[in-house]
Amino acid sequence: MYLSHPVRRMRDDPLDDEVAALRVEPDDDARAALESRVESLGGSLERELQFGGIVVSLAESAVSDLCELDGIERIETVDTLGY
């Protein structure tokens, strides 16, 4: 799984009370598991992107749990999308 540098920082040293907006790219078999995991972590799926990416929002303290999910190809911040 590819993690951008900012995502690795959030995973390893999350800031209290900060929310992460992430672009997550699951493989086809992990889409349902991603939705379930994000919801269980108190986050939300914001929108689906062209070419299979999903924008999710969750607490930085939950990023490490999200990174443990099998079937994720990459996680980046939405800043990489130019938003």
Backbone hydrogen bonds in HBPLUS format (Angstrom, degrees):
<---DONOR---> <-ACCEPTOR-->    atom                        ^
c    i                          cat <-CA-CA->   ^        H-A-AA   ^      H-
h    n   atom  resd res      DA  || num        DHA   H-A  angle D-A-AA Bond
n    s   type  num  typ     dist DA aas  dist angle  dist       angle   num
A0002-TYR N   A0073-GLU O   2.98 MM  71  6.29 168.9  2.00 140.2 140.2     1
A0075-ILE N   A0002-TYR O   2.90 MM  73  6.39 145.7  2.02 156.2 167.4     2
A0004-SER N   A0075-ILE O   3.12 MM  71  6.58 160.0  2.16 164.8 169.3     3
A0007-VAL N   A0004-SER O   3.07 MM   3  5.27 119.8  2.44 101.7 116.8     4
A0008-ARG N   A0004-SER O   2.95 MM   4  6.32 155.9  2.01 156.4 164.0     5
A0009-ARG N   A0005-HIS O   2.97 MM   4  6.29 154.2  2.04 153.4 160.7     6
A0010-MET N   A0006-PRO O   2.97 MM   4  6.26 158.1  2.02 144.6 150.1     7
A0011-ARG N   A0007-VAL O   2.86 MM   4  6.07 157.3  1.92 149.7 156.2     8
A0012-ASP N   A0008-ARG O   2.93 MM   4  6.07 160.0  1.97 148.4 153.3     9
A0013-ASP N   A0009-ARG O   2.71 MM   4  5.57 153.4  1.78 153.2 160.0    10
A0060-GLU N   A0018-GLU O   2.91 MM  42  5.74 166.0  1.93 150.5 149.7    11
A0020-ALA N   A0058-LEU O   2.68 MM  38  5.43 170.1  1.69 163.1 161.8    12
A0058-LEU N   A0020-ALA O   3.03 MM  38  5.43 155.7  2.09 148.3 155.9    13
A0078-VAL N   A0021-ALA O   3.05 MM  57  5.86 153.7  2.12 141.0 136.9    14
A0022-LEU N   A0056-VAL O   2.82 MM  34  5.29 162.9  1.85 158.6 163.3    15
A0056-VAL N   A0022-LEU O   2.83 MM  34  5.29 158.4  1.87 152.3 159.5    16
A0023-ARG N   A0076-GLU O   2.69 MM  53  5.19 163.4  1.72 148.4 154.4    17
A0076-GLU N   A0023-ARG O   2.96 MM  53  5.19 159.5  2.00 145.2 152.0    18
A0024-VAL N   A0054-ILE O   2.78 MM  30  5.23 174.6  1.78 157.2 156.9    19
A0054-ILE N   A0024-VAL O   2.82 MM  30  5.23 151.9  1.90 147.1 156.8    20
A0025-GLU N   A0074-ARG O   2.90 MM  49  5.25 162.8  1.93 160.8 159.5    21
A0073-GLU N   A0025-GLU O   2.77 MM  48  5.55 155.0  1.83 156.8 162.4    22
A0027-ASP N   A0071-GLY O   2.75 MM  44  5.52 162.2  1.78 171.7 173.3    23
A0030-ALA N   A0027-ASP O   3.00 MM   3  5.48 156.4  2.06 117.9 125.3    24
A0034-LEU N   A0030-ALA O   2.83 MM   4  5.96 151.1  1.91 152.9 160.8    25
A0035-GLU N   A0031-ARG O   3.14 MM   4  6.42 164.1  2.16 150.1 152.9    26
A0036-SER N   A0032-ALA O   3.04 MM   4  6.29 166.3  2.06 151.5 155.2    27
A0037-ARG N   A0033-ALA O   2.85 MM   4  5.99 163.0  1.88 149.9 154.8    28
A0038-VAL N   A0034-LEU O   2.89 MM   4  6.05 173.1  1.89 161.0 162.4    29
A0039-GLU N   A0035-GLU O   3.07 MM   4  6.21 167.0  2.09 150.1 153.9    30
A0040-SER N   A0036-SER O   2.93 MM   4  6.11 155.5  1.99 148.0 155.3    31
A0041-LEU N   A0037-ARG O   3.02 MM   4  6.22 133.5  2.24 144.3 156.4    32
A0041-LEU N   A0038-VAL O   3.17 MM   3  5.15 133.6  2.39  95.6 108.2    33
A0043-GLY N   A0038-VAL O   2.88 MM   5  5.09 154.6  1.95 159.2 150.8    34
A0042-GLY N   A0039-GLU O   3.05 MM   3  5.14 161.0  2.09 107.8 111.7    35
A0044-SER N   A0057-SER O   2.85 MM  13  5.38 150.9  1.94 149.2 159.0    36
A0057-SER N   A0044-SER O   2.90 MM  13  5.38 158.2  1.94 157.0 163.7    37
A0046-GLU N   A0055-VAL O   2.74 MM   9  5.40 151.4  1.82 149.7 158.3    38
A0055-VAL N   A0047-ARG O   2.88 MM   8  5.42 169.3  1.89 167.3 170.0    39
A0049-LEU N   A0053-GLY O   2.65 MM   4  4.90 170.0  1.66 152.7 149.1    40
A0062-ALA N   A0059-ALA O   2.88 MM   3  5.39 159.3  1.92 115.8 122.7    41
A0063-VAL N   A0060-GLU O   3.09 MM   3  5.30 163.1  2.12 110.7 116.0    42
A0066-LEU N   A0062-ALA O   3.10 MM   4  6.45 154.0  2.17 151.4 159.2    43
A0067-CYS N   A0063-VAL O   2.95 MM   4  6.21 152.4  2.03 151.8 159.2    44
A0068-GLU N   A0065-ASP O   3.24 MM   3  5.35 147.7  2.35  99.8 109.0    45
A0069-LEU N   A0066-LEU O   3.15 MM   3  5.66 166.9  2.16 116.7 120.8    46
A0080-THR N   A0077-THR O   3.18 MM   3  5.98 163.1  2.21 118.6 122.1    47
A0081-LEU N   A0078-VAL O   2.87 MM   3  5.34 156.4  1.93 113.2 121.1    48
A0082-GLY N   A0079-ASP O   3.14 MM   3  5.32 158.6  2.18 104.7 111.3    49
